[in-house]
Amino acid sequence: MLSFGKMRKRIEPVVLCAQIASAFFDTCLQMVVKERCANMTDALYPTPTEDSRQKAMSNFYMIYNMLAKFVPILPAIILAKVGDRGYRKIPIVIPLLGYLVSRVVLLLVIVMELPVQVMFGGVVVHGLSGGFCSYWAGIMALVSLTSTEEDRSLHMMHIELVYGVAGLIGSLASGHLFQLYSVDFKQGTLLVSLSVFLYFLCLIYTTFFFLMPNVSTSAQERNETNGFVTERYSRNILNILLLFASGILYDVAVGGGMEILVTFEMKEPLNWSATQVGYGNAAGFLVFLTSFLGVMVMSRWVSDVTLIIIGMVSFAAGIYFMAFVTATYMFYLARALTLFALIPMPTIRALLSKQVNGSSYGITLISLQLSFKIASLAYTPIYTKVYQATLDWFPGFVFTLSSIITVLATIPVSMVGCRAGRAEGYERIPGD
């Protein structure tokens, strides 16, 4: 059993608590947007249609997601540089403060019946604090510094597992909590209030209680004695570029598909309630558990590159099936096919961290996150407009697009595997 002193060196409580809070927020925002967009289209059009409501929702999320991805770019770079100078708490604490403020904004939107567009201001504040890309890169940089190269993939998947379990718990509870209201409290008030409270706890714990583990003589030194010394880093530029290319393509496929899925769930034939939205989100977070178990079992027999490809193929199959979903049970079947879909990203991060010095973990990982943000500035409007254009004849077309892009993402990472195989072959050749 961990003592309180040892517990203060663990970042897992922050990841757990923050993700439960995030799951509460996501479900509430989704239901509030659905309600407000429906009211808006009903007021604007004499005979509103399901397509008009879908377009209003998708347009809101397009702007919201683009702000969430564009605004954090410069702040995240600054926070990463601060973190790499030894202030590892800063890239975690500042984004948590932004999370807290943006969740308070949603609470005000519900309680004061403000226009849902006020949330654009909330997401800007969140972005100016570094957003998710700074927060998650800060977490992963910390994990990289406190683990050796041999067990880094497993350590990162462990954090992803905590993240996923927390999301699973939060999503299962969120739909039921959203329904709780009274004359004095509007629907969703309790759910967002709990989200605000949990983020407040995370901020207090990280700022005043969390102790940064000492990495100067442990994991960092072991990393540098395992053959990945400074002279070798210059030879790994191509690997870094290939991993970035694979990661970006996969993020485009997953990010684009999941952004549209939020709106897709609200239309016929699904047309989910808050409880069903919570269960659907929980199914997504359950993939964190199956992916973690997949890494634990398969990492004994296959390489990191093979793990990444397995995960990508899993997502490609599931998202392709999602294109033809016409009932709730089919949605869960599609989710079941994506059981290893979350293996690629943490494994790509682990491979990247092996290509650079420990002092560059933060800036390398934040560069990856920022490349995702920049790519999303293109794919978010493209996916949204394609979805709107295909609503009448094939609403799931964007999911087939994601499946195709995922298959393309396997090509660069396969090249990394081929290069590693050739390098091992050369090392086995005896000298003259």
C-alpha positions, 0 to 999 in steps of 0.5 A: 500500500502506497504511503501518502509521501509516495502517493504525492509523487504519482500523477495518476490521481490527476489524470483520473479525476480530470478525466471524470470531470471531462466526461461529465463536461462532454456529455453535458455540452453535447446535450446542451448544444443539441437542445439549443440548436434545435430551439434555434432552428425551430425559431428560424425555419417554419418547418425545421428538418432533421438535416437543418438541426444536424447542420446547426450542430455540426457548424457549432462543433466545427467552430468550437473544435477549430478554436480548441485546436488553433488557440493553444498553439503558441501557449503550448510551445511556451509552456513546453519550453518552460517544462523542459527547463525543469519546471515540469509542473507548469505545463500541467497546472496552467491547462488545468486552470484553463479547464476550470474556467471553461467549465464554469462558462458552461455552468453560466450558460446553463444557469443564466440561459446564455446563448450556447455561442458563449462557449466559444469564449470559454474554449478560447480561455482554455486554449490560451492556457495551453489546452489539452495538447499542453496538459497531455504532453506535460503528462507524457513528458513526465512519464518519459522521464521516469521510465526506461526505454524498455518499459516506456510503452507500457508506462504510457499505456498505463497512464492511457488506461487510467485515462480510459477507466476514468472516462468510462466511469464518468461517461456511465454516470454522466447521462444519469446525472444530467437528468437530475434537476429540480425547480431550482436547478436546470437540467445539467447544472449538477453535472457541470457543477461536479465537473467544476469541483473535480477540476478544482480538486485537480488544480489544488492537488497538482499545485500544492501536493504533487511532488515531482519525482527525481529523475536526474539519476534514475531513469534518465541515466539508464536511458542514456546508457542503453545505446541511445546516446547523443551521437545516435540522435542525428541518425534518427531524423528520418524515423522522427519524420516517419513517426510524425507522418504516421501519427498525423495521418492517424490523428486526422482519421480518428479526430475527424471521425470522432468529431462527426460521431458526436453529431451523428449520434443525435440524428435518426435513426439513433437520436440518443438521449443523455443516458445513451450518449453517456453509454456510447461515450463509455464504450469509447473509453472501454477501448482504453482497457482493451488496448492496454490489455492488448499491449500487455499481452502482445508486447511480449511477442511483437515489436512496437511497430507491429503493435501500432499497425495492429491498432490502426487496422483495428480502428480502420475496421471499426470506423468502416463498419460505423459508416453503415450503422442504423441501430444502437446495437450496430454502433456497439458492434462497430466500437467492439471492432476498435478494441485496439484502436488506442494502442498507436498513439502512446506507442508512437510517443514512446518510439519518439521519446527514444529518438531524442535526449531526455531534455527534449522530451517536452518539446518533442511531444508538444511538437507532435501534439501541435502538429495534430492541432495544425492538421485539425485546422484543415480536417475539421472544416473538411469533415464537417462540410463533407458530412453536411454534403452527404447527409441525404444520401450516405451520412456515414461517408466520412467514416469510410474516409477515416478508414482509408486515411488510417490504412495510409497511416500504416505506411510510414510506420511500416517504413520505420519497422523496415529501417529498424530491421535493416539496422539490426541486420547490419549490427549482426554482421561481424567485423573484418 
